[in-house]
Amino acid sequence: MGRNFLSCDRERDLEMPQDVREWLPPEHLCWKVLDVVEELDLSAFEDSYRGDGRGGTAYAPASLIALLLYCYSKGVRSYRPMRTDARSP
């Protein structure tokens, strides 16, 4: 049984707009951050989660690290503004 992560499917069709990639322009910082995180070896983070699928569902470490890097690159260092940034383009 695998780890119990919440899924993050950026290819999934949504109701508005149809493609998540249409929400932000291609040169937006978030896409650059996602590209960098994709290149990182996050196995140490992933291995620290239970492998038996038990316990609460967690966000994938790549998603959380991407959010931290994105916010830090914008000068946001505290939780509440990060939460706001995560909800707005």
CYANA upper distance limits for C-alpha pairs under 8 A (distance plus 0.5 A):
  1 MET  CA     51 GLY  CA      7.23
  1 MET  CA     52 ASP  CA      5.70
  1 MET  CA     53 GLY  CA      6.30
  2 GLY  CA     51 GLY  CA      5.90
  2 GLY  CA     52 ASP  CA      6.46
  2 GLY  CA     53 GLY  CA      5.98
  3 ARG  CA     49 TYR  CA      7.31
  3 ARG  CA     50 ARG  CA      6.64
  3 ARG  CA     51 GLY  CA      5.24
  3 ARG  CA     52 ASP  CA      6.85
  3 ARG  CA     53 GLY  CA      5.37
  4 ASN  CA     50 ARG  CA      8.36
  4 ASN  CA     51 GLY  CA      8.26
  4 ASN  CA     53 GLY  CA      5.38
  4 ASN  CA     54 ARG  CA      7.55
  4 ASN  CA     55 GLY  CA      7.99
  4 ASN  CA     56 GLY  CA      7.65
  4 ASN  CA     57 THR  CA      5.56
  4 ASN  CA     58 ALA  CA      6.77
  5 PHE  CA     57 THR  CA      5.75
  5 PHE  CA     58 ALA  CA      5.06
  5 PHE  CA     59 TYR  CA      5.77
  5 PHE  CA     60 ALA  CA      5.95
  6 LEU  CA     57 THR  CA      6.34
  6 LEU  CA     58 ALA  CA      6.09
  6 LEU  CA     59 TYR  CA      5.53
  6 LEU  CA     60 ALA  CA      7.06
  7 SER  CA     59 TYR  CA      7.99
  7 SER  CA     60 ALA  CA      8.05
  8 CYS  CA     63 SER  CA      8.43
 10 ARG  CA     20 VAL  CA      6.76
 10 ARG  CA     21 ARG  CA      8.30
 11 GLU  CA     19 ASP  CA      7.68
 11 GLU  CA     20 VAL  CA      7.62
 12 ARG  CA     19 ASP  CA      7.75
 12 ARG  CA     20 VAL  CA      8.11
 13 ASP  CA     18 GLN  CA      5.77
 13 ASP  CA     19 ASP  CA      6.20
 13 ASP  CA     20 VAL  CA      7.99
 14 LEU  CA     18 GLN  CA      5.44
 14 LEU  CA     19 ASP  CA      6.99
 14 LEU  CA     20 VAL  CA      7.80
 17 PRO  CA     22 GLU  CA      7.21
 17 PRO  CA     23 TRP  CA      7.60
 18 GLN  CA     22 GLU  CA      8.29
 19 ASP  CA     23 TRP  CA      8.10
 20 VAL  CA     24 LEU  CA      8.49
 21 ARG  CA     25 PRO  CA      8.11
 21 ARG  CA     26 PRO  CA      8.15
 23 TRP  CA     89 PRO  CA      8.16
 24 LEU  CA     28 HIS  CA      6.85
 24 LEU  CA     89 PRO  CA      7.50
 26 PRO  CA     31 TRP  CA      7.51
 27 GLU  CA     31 TRP  CA      7.66
 27 GLU  CA     32 LYS  CA      8.20
 28 HIS  CA     32 LYS  CA      7.64
 29 LEU  CA     33 VAL  CA      6.78
 29 LEU  CA     70 TYR  CA      7.87
 30 CYS  CA     34 LEU  CA      6.68
 30 CYS  CA     70 TYR  CA      6.86
 31 TRP  CA     35 ASP  CA      6.70
 32 LYS  CA     36 VAL  CA      6.84
 33 VAL  CA     37 VAL  CA      6.69
 33 VAL  CA     66 ALA  CA      6.64
 33 VAL  CA     69 LEU  CA      7.39
 33 VAL  CA     70 TYR  CA      6.75
 34 LEU  CA     38 GLU  CA      6.57
 34 LEU  CA     66 ALA  CA      6.55
 35 ASP  CA     39 GLU  CA      7.22
 36 VAL  CA     40 LEU  CA      7.32
 37 VAL  CA     62 ALA  CA      6.94
 37 VAL  CA     65 ILE  CA      7.81
 37 VAL  CA     66 ALA  CA      6.64
 38 GLU  CA     62 ALA  CA      8.02
 42 LEU  CA     46 GLU  CA      6.78
 42 LEU  CA     61 PRO  CA      7.82
 42 LEU  CA     62 ALA  CA      7.68
 43 SER  CA     47 ASP  CA      6.28
 44 ALA  CA     48 SER  CA      7.03
 45 PHE  CA     49 TYR  CA      7.89
 45 PHE  CA     61 PRO  CA      7.04
 46 GLU  CA     60 ALA  CA      8.37
 46 GLU  CA     61 PRO  CA      7.19
 47 ASP  CA     51 GLY  CA      8.25
 50 ARG  CA     54 ARG  CA      7.55
 50 ARG  CA     55 GLY  CA      8.43
 59 TYR  CA     63 SER  CA      7.23
 59 TYR  CA     64 LEU  CA      7.46
 60 ALA  CA     64 LEU  CA      7.23
 61 PRO  CA     65 ILE  CA      6.54
 62 ALA  CA     66 ALA  CA      6.48
 63 SER  CA     67 LEU  CA      6.75
 64 LEU  CA     68 LEU  CA      6.75
 65 ILE  CA     69 LEU  CA      6.59
 66 ALA  CA     70 TYR  CA      6.47
 67 LEU  CA     71 CYS  CA      6.62
 67 LEU  CA     82 MET  CA      8.45
 67 LEU  CA     86 ALA  CA      7.68
 68 LEU  CA     72 TYR  CA      6.43
 68 LEU  CA     82 MET  CA      8.43
 69 LEU  CA     73 SER  CA      6.46
 70 TYR  CA     74 LYS  CA      7.02
 71 CYS  CA     75 GLY  CA      6.86
 71 CYS  CA     76 VAL  CA      5.49
 71 CYS  CA     77 ARG  CA      7.42
 71 CYS  CA     82 MET  CA      6.65
 71 CYS  CA     85 ASP  CA      7.80
 72 TYR  CA     76 VAL  CA      5.68
 72 TYR  CA     77 ARG  CA      6.40
 76 VAL  CA     81 PRO  CA      7.08
 76 VAL  CA     82 MET  CA      6.93
 77 ARG  CA     81 PRO  CA      8.30
 77 ARG  CA     82 MET  CA      7.81
 78 SER  CA     82 MET  CA      6.81
 79 TYR  CA     83 ARG  CA      6.65
 80 ARG  CA     84 THR  CA      6.90
 81 PRO  CA     85 ASP  CA      6.63
 82 MET  CA     86 ALA  CA      6.58
 83 ARG  CA     87 ARG  CA      7.14
 84 THR  CA     88 SER  CA      7.06
 85 ASP  CA     89 PRO  CA      7.68
